[in-house]
Amino acid sequence: MAKKVVATLKKEGGVKYAKIIKAVKSPLTGAYTFKEEIILQDDVMSALKG
């Protein structure tokens, strides 16, 4: 399934997207979970900052 997502993110002539995976630490247990987002490639730096 991951290959299909990557293939659709690289279509020619369309809007360019990027998939971001962040590690988020739980305040209760201290365990890390992963949050995935698909956003426009132009917004990558602003999404990683905040």
CHARMM-style PDB file with segment names, atoms N, HN, CA, C and O in Angstrom:
ATOM      1  N   MET     1       0.820  -1.195   0.000  1.00  0.00      PROA
ATOM      2  CA  MET     1       0.000   0.000   0.000  1.00  0.00      PROA
ATOM      3  C   MET     1       0.864   1.259   0.000  1.00  0.00      PROA
ATOM      4  O   MET     1       0.479   2.266  -0.595  1.00  0.00      PROA
ATOM      5  N   ALA     2       2.003   1.220   0.644  1.00  0.00      PROA
ATOM      6  HN  ALA     2       2.315   0.402   1.127  1.00  0.00      PROA
ATOM      7  CA  ALA     2       2.874   2.393   0.695  1.00  0.00      PROA
ATOM      8  C   ALA     2       3.384   2.742  -0.691  1.00  0.00      PROA
ATOM      9  O   ALA     2       3.560   3.920  -1.003  1.00  0.00      PROA
ATOM     10  N   LYS     3       3.624   1.743  -1.524  1.00  0.00      PROA
ATOM     11  HN  LYS     3       3.482   0.787  -1.270  1.00  0.00      PROA
ATOM     12  CA  LYS     3       4.112   2.023  -2.870  1.00  0.00      PROA
ATOM     13  C   LYS     3       3.077   2.803  -3.662  1.00  0.00      PROA
ATOM     14  O   LYS     3       3.435   3.682  -4.445  1.00  0.00      PROA
ATOM     15  N   LYS     4       1.801   2.498  -3.472  1.00  0.00      PROA
ATOM     16  HN  LYS     4       1.510   1.784  -2.835  1.00  0.00      PROA
ATOM     17  CA  LYS     4       0.750   3.201  -4.196  1.00  0.00      PROA
ATOM     18  C   LYS     4       0.697   4.661  -3.768  1.00  0.00      PROA
ATOM     19  O   LYS     4       0.512   5.535  -4.614  1.00  0.00      PROA
ATOM     20  N   VAL     5       0.852   4.948  -2.489  1.00  0.00      PROA
ATOM     21  HN  VAL     5       1.002   4.238  -1.801  1.00  0.00      PROA
ATOM     22  CA  VAL     5       0.835   6.322  -1.999  1.00  0.00      PROA
ATOM     23  C   VAL     5       1.993   7.094  -2.601  1.00  0.00      PROA
ATOM     24  O   VAL     5       1.811   8.221  -3.061  1.00  0.00      PROA
ATOM     25  N   VAL     6       3.172   6.511  -2.605  1.00  0.00      PROA
ATOM     26  HN  VAL     6       3.320   5.596  -2.232  1.00  0.00      PROA
ATOM     27  CA  VAL     6       4.353   7.175  -3.161  1.00  0.00      PROA
ATOM     28  C   VAL     6       4.161   7.417  -4.655  1.00  0.00      PROA
ATOM     29  O   VAL     6       4.533   8.475  -5.164  1.00  0.00      PROA
ATOM     30  N   ALA     7       3.586   6.454  -5.357  1.00  0.00      PROA
ATOM     31  HN  ALA     7       3.283   5.595  -4.944  1.00  0.00      PROA
ATOM     32  CA  ALA     7       3.383   6.606  -6.793  1.00  0.00      PROA
ATOM     33  C   ALA     7       2.399   7.723  -7.096  1.00  0.00      PROA
ATOM     34  O   ALA     7       2.596   8.456  -8.065  1.00  0.00      PROA
ATOM     35  N   THR     8       1.354   7.876  -6.305  1.00  0.00      PROA
ATOM     36  HN  THR     8       1.194   7.281  -5.518  1.00  0.00      PROA
ATOM     37  CA  THR     8       0.379   8.920  -6.577  1.00  0.00      PROA
ATOM     38  C   THR     8       0.897  10.296  -6.166  1.00  0.00      PROA
ATOM     39  O   THR     8       0.405  11.308  -6.665  1.00  0.00      PROA
ATOM     40  N   LEU     9       1.876  10.354  -5.272  1.00  0.00      PROA
ATOM     41  HN  LEU     9       2.276   9.532  -4.867  1.00  0.00      PROA
ATOM     42  CA  LEU     9       2.441  11.648  -4.891  1.00  0.00      PROA
ATOM     43  C   LEU     9       3.344  12.212  -5.982  1.00  0.00      PROA
ATOM     44  O   LEU     9       3.631  13.409  -5.970  1.00  0.00      PROA
ATOM     45  N   LYS    10       3.795  11.402  -6.909  1.00  0.00      PROA
ATOM     46  HN  LYS    10       3.562  10.430  -6.919  1.00  0.00      PROA
ATOM     47  CA  LYS    10       4.743  11.838  -7.931  1.00  0.00      PROA
ATOM     48  C   LYS    10       4.113  11.971  -9.313  1.00  0.00      PROA
ATOM     49  O   LYS    10       4.825  11.831 -10.308  1.00  0.00      PROA
ATOM     50  N   LYS    11       2.818  12.236  -9.422  1.00  0.00      PROA
ATOM     51  HN  LYS    11       2.240  12.350  -8.614  1.00  0.00      PROA
ATOM     52  CA  LYS    11       2.178  12.389 -10.721  1.00  0.00      PROA
ATOM     53  C   LYS    11       2.707  13.621 -11.439  1.00  0.00      PROA
ATOM     54  O   LYS    11       2.980  14.648 -10.818  1.00  0.00      PROA
ATOM     55  N   GLU    12       2.848  13.505 -12.752  1.00  0.00      PROA
ATOM     56  HN  GLU    12       2.626  12.671 -13.256  1.00  0.00      PROA
ATOM     57  CA  GLU    12       3.308  14.626 -13.565  1.00  0.00      PROA
ATOM     58  C   GLU    12       2.160  15.598 -13.826  1.00  0.00      PROA
ATOM     59  O   GLU    12       1.020  15.184 -14.035  1.00  0.00      PROA
ATOM     60  N   GLY    13       2.468  16.882 -13.811  1.00  0.00      PROA
ATOM     61  HN  GLY    13       3.395  17.218 -13.641  1.00  0.00      PROA
ATOM     62  CA  GLY    13       1.483  17.891 -14.177  1.00  0.00      PROA
ATOM     63  C   GLY    13       0.493  18.233 -13.077  1.00  0.00      PROA
ATOM     64  O   GLY    13      -0.385  19.070 -13.287  1.00  0.00      PROA
ATOM     65  N   GLY    14       0.607  17.628 -11.939  1.00  0.00      PROA
ATOM     66  HN  GLY    14       1.320  16.948 -11.768  1.00  0.00      PROA
ATOM     67  CA  GLY    14      -0.322  17.894 -10.854  1.00  0.00      PROA
ATOM     68  C   GLY    14       0.325  18.693  -9.742  1.00  0.00      PROA
ATOM     69  O   GLY    14       1.465  19.144  -9.858  1.00  0.00      PROA
ATOM     70  N   VAL    15      -0.407  18.857  -8.682  1.00  0.00      PROA
ATOM     71  HN  VAL    15      -1.333  18.492  -8.587  1.00  0.00      PROA
ATOM     72  CA  VAL    15       0.126  19.538  -7.503  1.00  0.00      PROA
ATOM     73  C   VAL    15       1.063  18.571  -6.794  1.00  0.00      PROA
ATOM     74  O   VAL    15       0.768  17.381  -6.678  1.00  0.00      PROA
ATOM     75  N   LYS    16       2.188  19.085  -6.322  1.00  0.00      PROA
ATOM     76  HN  LYS    16       2.428  20.051  -6.416  1.00  0.00      PROA
ATOM     77  CA  LYS    16       3.168  18.219  -5.663  1.00  0.00      PROA
ATOM     78  C   LYS    16       2.865  18.126  -4.181  1.00  0.00      PROA
ATOM     79  O   LYS    16       2.640  19.133  -3.509  1.00  0.00      PROA
ATOM     80  N   TYR    17       2.862  16.896  -3.684  1.00  0.00      PROA
ATOM     81  HN  TYR    17       3.045  16.078  -4.230  1.00  0.00      PROA
ATOM     82  CA  TYR    17       2.571  16.622  -2.285  1.00  0.00      PROA
ATOM     83  C   TYR    17       3.778  15.984  -1.624  1.00  0.00      PROA
ATOM     84  O   TYR    17       4.652  15.439  -2.298  1.00  0.00      PROA
ATOM     85  N   ALA    18       3.822  16.053  -0.313  1.00  0.00      PROA
ATOM     86  HN  ALA    18       3.113  16.495   0.235  1.00  0.00      PROA
ATOM     87  CA  ALA    18       4.867  15.394   0.468  1.00  0.00      PROA
ATOM     88  C   ALA    18       4.204  14.701   1.650  1.00  0.00      PROA
ATOM     89  O   ALA    18       3.205  15.183   2.184  1.00  0.00      PROA
ATOM     90  N   LYS    19       4.763  13.572   2.053  1.00  0.00      PROA
ATOM     91  HN  LYS    19       5.575  13.180   1.619  1.00  0.00      PROA
ATOM     92  CA  LYS    19       4.262  12.837   3.207  1.00  0.00      PROA
ATOM     93  C   LYS    19       5.227  13.062   4.366  1.00  0.00      PROA
ATOM     94  O   LYS    19       6.422  12.790   4.252  1.00  0.00      PROA
ATOM     95  N   ILE    20       4.700  13.560   5.478  1.00  0.00      PROA
ATOM     96  HN  ILE    20       3.730  13.781   5.571  1.00  0.00      PROA
ATOM     97  CA  ILE    20       5.506  13.859   6.656  1.00  0.00      PROA
ATOM     98  C   ILE    20       5.121  12.886   7.763  1.00  0.00      PROA
ATOM     99  O   ILE    20       3.939  12.668   8.031  1.00  0.00      PROA
ATOM    100  N   ILE    21       6.128  12.306   8.398  1.00  0.00      PROA
ATOM    101  HN  ILE    21       7.087  12.483   8.181  1.00  0.00      PROA
ATOM    102  CA  ILE    21       5.904  11.409   9.536  1.00  0.00      PROA
ATOM    103  C   ILE    21       6.632  12.008  10.731  1.00  0.00      PROA
ATOM    104  O   ILE    21       7.853  12.165  10.709  1.00  0.00      PROA
ATOM    105  N   LYS    22       5.876  12.343  11.776  1.00  0.00      PROA
ATOM    106  HN  LYS    22       4.884  12.217  11.793  1.00  0.00      PROA
ATOM    107  CA  LYS    22       6.449  12.943  12.982  1.00  0.00      PROA
ATOM    108  C   LYS    22       6.339  11.967  14.141  1.00  0.00      PROA
ATOM    109  O   LYS    22       5.352  11.241  14.260  1.00  0.00      PROA
ATOM    110  N   ALA    23       7.357  11.950  14.995  1.00  0.00      PROA
ATOM    111  HN  ALA    23       8.159  12.539  14.898  1.00  0.00      PROA
ATOM    112  CA  ALA    23       7.311  11.170  16.238  1.00  0.00      PROA
ATOM    113  C   ALA    23       6.806  12.097  17.336  1.00  0.00      PROA
ATOM    114  O   ALA    23       7.397  13.148  17.586  1.00  0.00      PROA
ATOM    115  N   VAL    24       5.714  11.709  17.992  1.00  0.00      PROA
ATOM    116  HN  VAL    24       5.234  10.856  17.789  1.00  0.00      PROA
ATOM    117  CA  VAL    24       5.100  12.522  19.041  1.00  0.00      PROA
ATOM    118  C   VAL    24       5.144  11.737  20.347  1.00  0.00      PROA
ATOM    119  O   VAL    24       4.701  10.590  20.408  1.00  0.00      PROA
ATOM    120  N   LYS    25       5.681  12.366  21.387  1.00  0.00      PROA
ATOM    121  HN  LYS    25       6.040  13.298  21.337  1.00  0.00      PROA
ATOM    122  CA  LYS    25       5.801  11.693  22.687  1.00  0.00      PROA
ATOM    123  C   LYS    25       4.537  11.916  23.502  1.00  0.00      PROA
ATOM    124  O   LYS    25       4.077  13.049  23.639  1.00  0.00      PROA
ATOM    125  N   SER    26       3.972  10.841  24.045  1.00  0.00      PROA
ATOM    126  HN  SER    26       4.346   9.920  23.934  1.00  0.00      PROA
ATOM    127  CA  SER    26       2.784  10.909  24.872  1.00  0.00      PROA
ATOM    128  C   SER    26       3.148  11.466  26.250  1.00  0.00      PROA
ATOM    129  O   SER    26       4.089  10.985  26.882  1.00  0.00      PROA
ATOM    130  N   PRO    27       2.407  12.477  26.721  1.00  0.00      PROA
ATOM    131  CA  PRO    27       2.717  13.024  28.045  1.00  0.00      PROA
ATOM    132  C   PRO    27       2.363  12.071  29.196  1.00  0.00      PROA
ATOM    133  O   PRO    27       2.937  12.175  30.280  1.00  0.00      PROA
ATOM    134  N   LEU    28       1.439  11.163  28.974  1.00  0.00      PROA
ATOM    135  HN  LEU    28       0.972  11.079  28.094  1.00  0.00      PROA
ATOM    136  CA  LEU    28       1.027  10.245  30.039  1.00  0.00      PROA
ATOM    137  C   LEU    28       1.975   9.072  30.214  1.00  0.00      PROA
ATOM    138  O   LEU    28       2.403   8.774  31.329  1.00  0.00      PROA
ATOM    139  N   THR    29       2.303   8.405  29.112  1.00  0.00      PROA
ATOM    140  HN  THR    29       1.956   8.647  28.206  1.00  0.00      PROA
ATOM    141  CA  THR    29       3.098   7.182  29.209  1.00  0.00      PROA
ATOM    142  C   THR    29       4.562   7.369  28.822  1.00  0.00      PROA
ATOM    143  O   THR    29       5.408   6.557  29.195  1.00  0.00      PROA
ATOM    144  N   GLY    30       4.869   8.428  28.082  1.00  0.00      PROA
ATOM    145  HN  GLY    30       4.182   9.088  27.779  1.00  0.00      PROA
ATOM    146  CA  GLY    30       6.231   8.642  27.621  1.00  0.00      PROA
ATOM    147  C   GLY    30       6.559   7.858  26.362  1.00  0.00      PROA
ATOM    148  O   GLY    30       7.683   7.931  25.865  1.00  0.00      PROA
ATOM    149  N   ALA    31       5.600   7.110  25.840  1.00  0.00      PROA
ATOM    150  HN  ALA    31       4.687   7.051  26.244  1.00  0.00      PROA
ATOM    151  CA  ALA    31       5.819   6.339  24.619  1.00  0.00      PROA
ATOM    152  C   ALA    31       5.679   7.246  23.398  1.00  0.00      PROA
ATOM    153  O   ALA    31       4.965   8.248  23.430  1.00  0.00      PROA
ATOM    154  N   TYR    32       6.363   6.881  22.340  1.00  0.00      PROA
ATOM    155  HN  TYR    32       6.943   6.067  22.314  1.00  0.00      PROA
ATOM    156  CA  TYR    32       6.286   7.646  21.097  1.00  0.00      PROA
ATOM    157  C   TYR    32       5.261   7.031  20.161  1.00  0.00      PROA
ATOM    158  O   TYR    32       5.171   5.809  20.039  1.00  0.00      PROA
ATOM    159  N   THR    33       4.486   7.887  19.499  1.00  0.00      PROA
ATOM    160  HN  THR    33       4.559   8.879  19.598  1.00  0.00      PROA
ATOM    161  CA  THR    33       3.583   7.467  18.439  1.00  0.00      PROA
ATOM    162  C   THR    33       3.957   8.259  17.198  1.00  0.00      PROA
ATOM    163  O   THR    33       4.647   9.274  17.290  1.00  0.00      PROA
ATOM    164  N   PHE    34       3.511   7.807  16.052  1.00  0.00      PROA
ATOM    165  HN  PHE    34       2.951   6.982  15.977  1.00  0.00      PROA
ATOM    166  CA  PHE    34       3.850   8.453  14.795  1.00  0.00      PROA
ATOM    167  C   PHE    34       2.610   9.073  14.180  1.00  0.00      PROA
ATOM    168  O   PHE    34       1.566   8.427  14.083  1.00  0.00      PROA
ATOM    169  N   LYS    35       2.725  10.323  13.765  1.00  0.00      PROA
ATOM    170  HN  LYS    35       3.573  10.847  13.844  1.00  0.00      PROA
ATOM    171  CA  LYS    35       1.628  11.044  13.133  1.00  0.00      PROA
ATOM    172  C   LYS    35       2.009  11.277  11.680  1.00  0.00      PROA
ATOM    173  O   LYS    35       3.055  11.860  11.395  1.00  0.00      PROA
ATOM    174  N   GLU    36       1.161  10.823  10.756  1.00  0.00      PROA
ATOM    175  HN  GLU    36       0.310  10.350  10.988  1.00  0.00      PROA
ATOM    176  CA  GLU    36       1.440  10.959   9.335  1.00  0.00      PROA
ATOM    177  C   GLU    36       0.531  12.021   8.732  1.00  0.00      PROA
ATOM    178  O   GLU    36      -0.656  12.092   9.051  1.00  0.00      PROA
ATOM    179  N   GLU    37       1.101  12.846   7.857  1.00  0.00      PROA
ATOM    180  HN  GLU    37       2.065  12.789   7.598  1.00  0.00      PROA
ATOM    181  CA  GLU    37       0.342  13.880   7.164  1.00  0.00      PROA
ATOM    182  C   GLU    37       0.776  13.911   5.711  1.00  0.00      PROA
ATOM    183  O   GLU    37       1.949  13.692   5.409  1.00  0.00      PROA
ATOM    184  N   ILE    38      -0.155  14.180   4.812  1.00  0.00      PROA
ATOM    185  HN  ILE    38      -1.108  14.357   5.058  1.00  0.00      PROA
ATOM    186  CA  ILE    38       0.168  14.441   3.417  1.00  0.00      PROA
ATOM    187  C   ILE    38      -0.223  15.892   3.162  1.00  0.00      PROA
ATOM    188  O   ILE    38      -1.394  16.260   3.253  1.00  0.00      PROA
ATOM    189  N   ILE    39       0.781  16.710   2.842  1.00  0.00      PROA
ATOM    190  HN  ILE    39       1.733  16.412   2.768  1.00  0.00      PROA
ATOM    191  CA  ILE    39       0.555  18.140   2.655  1.00  0.00      PROA
ATOM    192  C   ILE    39       1.198  18.590   1.349  1.00  0.00      PROA
ATOM    193  O   ILE    39       1.933  17.834   0.714  1.00  0.00      PROA
ATOM    194  N   LEU    40       0.911  19.830   0.955  1.00  0.00      PROA
ATOM    195  HN  LEU    40       0.313  20.443   1.471  1.00  0.00      PROA
ATOM    196  CA  LEU    40       1.541  20.391  -0.229  1.00  0.00      PROA
ATOM    197  C   LEU    40       3.032  20.555   0.015  1.00  0.00      PROA
ATOM    198  O   LEU    40       3.461  20.858   1.128  1.00  0.00      PROA
ATOM    199  N   GLN    41       3.814  20.353  -1.030  1.00  0.00      PROA
ATOM    200  HN  GLN    41       3.466  20.107  -1.934  1.00  0.00      PROA
ATOM    201  CA  GLN    41       5.265  20.414  -0.893  1.00  0.00      PROA
ATOM    202  C   GLN    41       5.729  21.814  -0.484  1.00  0.00      PROA
ATOM    203  O   GLN    41       6.767  21.951   0.163  1.00  0.00      PROA
ATOM    204  N   ASP    42       4.980  22.848  -0.848  1.00  0.00      PROA
ATOM    205  HN  ASP    42       4.137  22.737  -1.374  1.00  0.00      PROA
ATOM    206  CA  ASP    42       5.350  24.217  -0.488  1.00  0.00      PROA
ATOM    207  C   ASP    42       5.209  24.475   1.010  1.00  0.00      PROA
ATOM    208  O   ASP    42       5.867  25.368   1.542  1.00  0.00      PROA
ATOM    209  N   ASP    43       4.366  23.710   1.696  1.00  0.00      PROA
ATOM    210  HN  ASP    43       3.831  22.984   1.264  1.00  0.00      PROA
ATOM    211  CA  ASP    43       4.097  23.922   3.115  1.00  0.00      PROA
ATOM    212  C   ASP    43       4.916  23.020   4.039  1.00  0.00      PROA
ATOM    213  O   ASP    43       4.649  22.982   5.241  1.00  0.00      PROA
ATOM    214  N   VAL    44       5.886  22.307   3.523  1.00  0.00      PROA
ATOM    215  HN  VAL    44       6.102  22.338   2.547  1.00  0.00      PROA
ATOM    216  CA  VAL    44       6.643  21.335   4.319  1.00  0.00      PROA
ATOM    217  C   VAL    44       7.410  22.019   5.451  1.00  0.00      PROA
ATOM    218  O   VAL    44       7.339  21.573   6.597  1.00  0.00      PROA
ATOM    219  N   MET    45       8.132  23.083   5.151  1.00  0.00      PROA
ATOM    220  HN  MET    45       8.189  23.445   4.221  1.00  0.00      PROA
ATOM    221  CA  MET    45       8.959  23.724   6.178  1.00  0.00      PROA
ATOM    222  C   MET    45       8.104  24.320   7.297  1.00  0.00      PROA
ATOM    223  O   MET    45       8.480  24.238   8.466  1.00  0.00      PROA
ATOM    224  N   SER    46       6.966  24.913   6.958  1.00  0.00      PROA
ATOM    225  HN  SER    46       6.661  24.980   6.008  1.00  0.00      PROA
ATOM    226  CA  SER    46       6.101  25.483   7.997  1.00  0.00      PROA
ATOM    227  C   SER    46       5.465  24.387   8.856  1.00  0.00      PROA
ATOM    228  O   SER    46       5.233  24.599  10.046  1.00  0.00      PROA
ATOM    229  N   ALA    47       5.183  23.234   8.277  1.00  0.00      PROA
ATOM    230  HN  ALA    47       5.371  23.062   7.310  1.00  0.00      PROA
ATOM    231  CA  ALA    47       4.594  22.128   9.033  1.00  0.00      PROA
ATOM    232  C   ALA    47       5.623  21.510   9.985  1.00  0.00      PROA
ATOM    233  O   ALA    47       5.266  21.065  11.076  1.00  0.00      PROA
ATOM    234  N   LEU    48       6.874  21.480   9.586  1.00  0.00      PROA
ATOM    235  HN  LEU    48       7.164  21.841   8.700  1.00  0.00      PROA
ATOM    236  CA  LEU    48       7.903  20.898  10.451  1.00  0.00      PROA
ATOM    237  C   LEU    48       8.288  21.836  11.593  1.00  0.00      PROA
ATOM    238  O   LEU    48       8.716  21.373  12.650  1.00  0.00      PROA
ATOM    239  N   LYS    49       8.144  23.127  11.400  1.00  0.00      PROA
ATOM    240  HN  LYS    49       7.796  23.503  10.541  1.00  0.00      PROA
ATOM    241  CA  LYS    49       8.471  24.083  12.457  1.00  0.00      PROA
ATOM    242  C   LYS    49       7.458  24.058  13.586  1.00  0.00      PROA
ATOM    243  O   LYS    49       7.830  24.160  14.755  1.00  0.00      PROA
ATOM    244  N   GLY    50       6.176  23.923  13.251  1.00  0.00      PROA
ATOM    245  HN  GLY    50       5.873  23.840  12.302  1.00  0.00      PROA
ATOM    246  CA  GLY    50       5.146  24.044  14.277  1.00  0.00      PROA
ATOM    247  C   GLY    50       4.443  22.824  14.523  1.00  0.00      PROA
ATOM    248  OT1 GLY    50       3.547  22.787  15.366  1.00  0.00      PROA
TER     249      GLY     50
END
